[in-house]
């Protein structure tokens, strides 16, 4: 496979134009941390943007950072952490789940759009993307958005790039909003709740005035005792329901006490602070109970988004029918499901049940032969699919960029 390494946006333009002229689709790669998500692409040429890795500007007082798309996420997080700042949407590190050694890039972070537990309060990656420079499938550079929200008029075009998996353009530079890190973090932990009771507890907490920033539930499991980040919290694989509060120390402590009283009907909540709390939420964010190096590393993993009120019913049903394991995030609105190996990764059951509950499911981890046989991304309704195709064609009419990643059986 030919690998084309670029040095700047001008190089990207030239490579894309040459690909158009030769009708040779390109696979867009940063550090390759998420290459196994999606279908195998109909191409034998790779556009490597990893050399576009500079921090163009960082203005901590203005809460914005501008970065080239190939900048490693880990390095950027270290940079902004030194100023006591963060990406509030908590970008997911997929390396443990997928079993890769490379951490992701800023471009991959935006293109995948995966967000962590704070998504329910802070929004997703697209909500923090202020602007972007990119090269379209026409081979032309374009700029969208700006460095402040008030600069945007009309449709905010850069939002389309978040979650597009590289099928609309090759991002070369992005501007993101950063936020101050909270002074203190407290997590309330309830043990032994079943899925339905946990769903009710999370709903009560999220509907309270105590500004809960994350709510998750890990059902009882025989596989979880040695999961990294859980430490003494894991117990004997018993069910754990966890709720996070953040802010200044006095406020976080006071709200934790009040929330503990509110949740008394569900049991006596333990309170975990700061470092232990942070490690717990990293474990949930990166789905470490299902890590490739763990007991369930050979099982396919689904990411299912559904109405939060339906999460417990859908997750319990899938676990019972397939013999799988589930983790609930976003107050029940996000289900991570690991299922025993099967030729179709249990796709028929997952799609049928998810559709019935008004959700959508993405096959995040599976062997390549499985991904050839099933739809990785949830099939869209005909009208939505037609609209999505019109949007894609307006950016990349010849399907030069990441052809076939989102759709099984795309023509070569």
N, C-alpha and C positions, 0 to 999 in steps of 0.2 A: 504493500500500500504506500502510495506517495504521500509524504508529509511536507507541507508547504509552511515554512516558518516565516512570520511577518515581523517587521520591526516597528511599523507605525500604521496609521490609518490609510495612508497613501498606498502602502503595500497591500492592505486588505482590499482596497478598491481594485487594484490591478489583478489580484488573484481571482476575485469574483468575476470581473469582466472576462478574464481568460476562460474561466469555467463556463460562463454563459456562451462564449464563442465556440467552445469545444463540446458544449452540452454535457459537461462532466460535473455531476453534483458533488458537493463538498460536505464533509462531516466537520462541524465546528467543535474544536477541543481547546480547553484551557489546560488543566492538569489531569483531566480524564477521570476525576473522582466519581462522576455520575454516568459514565459511558454505558453502564449495564442497565440503566433505566430506560425503558422504551424498546422499540423494535430495532432489529439490525437495520442499518441504513443502506440504501441502495447506492453505494458509492465505493470507489477504491482510492479516494483522495481525501486527505485530512488537512484542514486549515488550522494550524496551531497558533493560538494567540497568546501563549504563555509569556512571551517576551514583552507584551504590553502590560507591565506590572508596576508602573510607577504610581505614587501618590501625587496627583497633580496639585492639589491644594487641600489644606485642612485648617479650618477656622473654628476652633473650639468655642469661642465666644459667640459665634453666629450659629453654632450647632449644625454645621454642614461640612461634608468631606467630599472631594472630587477625586475619583480614582480611575485608573485604566482598568479595563475589564479583566485582564489576566492577573491582577494583584491577588495574592493568596489571602483568603479570608482570615486565617489564623494570624497573619502578620498585621492585618488591618485592625483586628480586634485588640491585639497587643498595643497598637499605636493609640487607639482611642481610649483604651483602658487606662493608659498612663495619664490621661486627662480626666479620669473618673467618669467616662462616658461610655455609651453602649448603643448597639442597634436594638431598639426596643422590641422588635418583632422576633428576637431570639433565633437567628438562622440555624437551621438544623445541620449538624455535622453528620453526613451520611456514611462516612468512612467505616465506622464500626459495623453498621448494619449491612453494608455492601461488601465488607472485607477488603477494602482498598487501603493502601498505605498513604496515598496523597490526600491532603486536605483540599477543599474546593477553592474556587476563585470567585471574585466578586461577580463576574459575568455569569458564572454558573449559578450562583446564589440567586441572582435576579431571574435568570431564565427558567429556573425550576420553581421559584416562588414558594419554597417550603418554609414555613414559619413554625416557631415553637409554642410553648404553653401560653405565653403572654398575648398570643394572637387574638384572644377573645376580648382583650381590653385595648391593646395598642394597634391592632390591625396587622396586615401582612406586609410582605416586602414591597408590593406595589404602592402601599400607602405611605411609604417612606422614600420612594424614588421620586426625586424632584426633577431630574432631567437626564438626558442621555445623548451621546453621539454614537452613530451607528452607520453601517453600510448596508443598503438594501439589496435585494436580489436583482435589482437593475444595475448594480455596480456603482451606485451613487451614494455619497456620504450625505447624511442629514442630521439635523439637530432638533431635539424636541424637549420641551420643558425649559427650566431655568434653574437658578440657584435659590429662589425663594418662591413660595406658593403663589404669591400675589402676581408673579410674572405670567402665570398661565391664564390664557383666555381661550374660550371655546373648548373643544375636546382635548383632554390631556393625553396626547398620543403615546407618551412614554409608558403609560400604564399597560398598554397592549403588550409590551415587551416582557413584562413580568409574567411568568408562567407560560411563555410561548415555546420553551425548550429549543430555542435557536432556530425556529422555522420561519421567522419573519425578517430577521436581520442579523448581522454580526455586530454586536455591541463593541465599541472601542473605548468608551469612557462613560462613566455614570456619576451623577451627583446624588448623594443620599443625605437624609436627615439623621442626625444622631441625637441622643437624649442623655441627660445626666443619669448616672447610676444611683439607685436609691441608697440612702444612708444605712438602712437596716432592712432585714428580711426575716419574716417569721412564717413558719409553716405549721398548720394544725394537722394532726394525723389521727384518723379514726381507724381502729382495727376491727376486722371481722365482719364488715358489712357485706351483704350480697349485692349483686349488681343493681337491683331495683332500689334497695335502700340507699346505696351510694349515689345513685342518680338523683334521688330526692334530696339527699344531704347537699350535693353540689348545687342543685337548683336553688335550694334555700339560701345557701351561702352567696351565690352569684346575684340573687335577688335582694340581698340585704344591703344596708347603707354602708357596709364596712370596706368597700372598694377592694374586693378580692381580685388579684391579678392572674391567678391560675387555679384550675380545679381539675384533678385527675383521680383515676381509680385503677388500681392494679388488683384484679381478682386473685383469689387463692390459687397458688401454683406450686407444683412440686419441682419446677425447673428454676425458680428464681433465687434460691438461697444464696448463691455466690455471685449474684449480679453486681458488677462494679458500680460504686457510688451509693449503694443502699446501706452498706455497713450494718450496724446493729439494728437499723430500722427494719430490715428484711424479716426478722423473726424466723419462724419455721414455714415460710412460704404462705403465711396467712394474708388475707385480703387487706389492702391498704388504701384508704381514701385520704387524699392530701389536698390542702387548700392554702394558697400563698397570699400573704399580705406584705406590702412594701411601702417604704416611705421613711420619714424621719423616725428616729428611735422611739421617742415618746408616743408618737401616733401609732406606729406599727404594734407596739406592745399593748397599748390601750385597745386597739381594734381587735387584736388577737384574743384578749380577755373577753370582750363583748361577744365575739363570734363563737367563742367556746361555750358561752352560756346559751346562745341561740341553738347550737347544735347538741345540747345536752340530751334531747330525746333520742339521738342516734348513738349515744355513748359518751364516755369521757375522753376528750381529745388531748393528746400530748402536744406540746409545743416544741418545735425544733428551730434553732436559730442560725442565722448567718451561714458559716462555712458548710455545716451539715445540711442546711436547707438548700444551699446552692448546689451541692453535689447531688442531692436527690432530684432536683429539677433538671439538671444536666442529664441524668439517667433517663428521665422521662422524655426530655426533648430529643435525645439521640436514640431512643428506643433500645437501650442497652440490654434489656432482658431478652431481646431477639437478635443480639449481635451475631455476626457471622462466625465468630470464634467461640460462641457459647453452645449450650446444650441444644438450642433450636436453630443452629446455624445452617442446617441443611433444609430447613422448612421454607417454603415460599412465604412472602410477607405482603399483605395488602394494606393499603391506606384508604380508609373509608370515611367519607364525610357525609353526615346526615343531620336531621334536626336533633338538637341536644336532648329533647324530651323523649326521643325514640331510641337513643343510643343504647341504653341498657337492654332493651328488648331485642334489638337487632344483634348486638354483640353476643348476648347469651344464646340466641337462636343459632347463630353461625358456629359458636364454640361447641354447642351440643350436637349439631348435625355433622360437623366435620371432625370433631375431636381436637380442635385447635385451641389456641390460647389468644386472649385479647387483652389490650390495654386501652383505657379510655382517657382521652384528653379533652380540652376545651369544654369541660362540664358535660361530656357525653357526646359532643358534636364531632369528635374525631376518634375513630377506632383504628388502632393498629392490630392487625390480625395475622398471627403466624399459624399456618395450617400444615398438617402432615403432607409429605410429598405425594403428588398425584400428577398424572399426565397432563391435566388441564389446570393444575393449581387450584382445583375446586372452583373454577371460574363460573360454571353454570349455576352453582348454588349461590355464590357471592353476588352475581349479577341479578339473579331472580329476587333474592331477599332484599338486596339494596334498593332495587327499583321499587319494590313494594313499600319501602319505608321512605321513599322520596329522596334517596341519597345518590352518591356516585362513588365508584371504587377504582383505584389505580393499583396495578400490580407493581410494587416497588422492587421486590427481589424475587427472581426466579431464574432458572437455567435458560440458556439461549434457545434450546430446543422447545422448551415450554412457551417461551415468548413468541416463537414462530407460529404456534398453534392457537393462541388466544389473544384477544384484544387487551393490550396493556392498559390503555386509557379507556375510560368508560365511553361506550358508544353514545353519540349524541342523537337527540331527536332530529328528524329530517330537516326541519326548518332551521334549527340551531346549527346543524352541520353545514347547511348551504350558506348560512351567514358567515360561519367560521372560514369556509373555503373562499368566499369573496374577500374577506379581510386578508387571508394569506396571499391570495393571488394579487392583491393590490400592492403588497410588499415584494413578492417574489413570484412573478408569473410563470417562470419556467421551473419552479420547484428545485432550485439549485442548492438551497440551504437545508441541511439535515433532512433530506428527502426520505420519507418512510418512517421517521422516528415515531410519529404520533399515530400512524395508520398502518395496520397490518396489510401486507400484500401490495404496497405501493409499487408502481412500475419502476423498473431500473432505468 
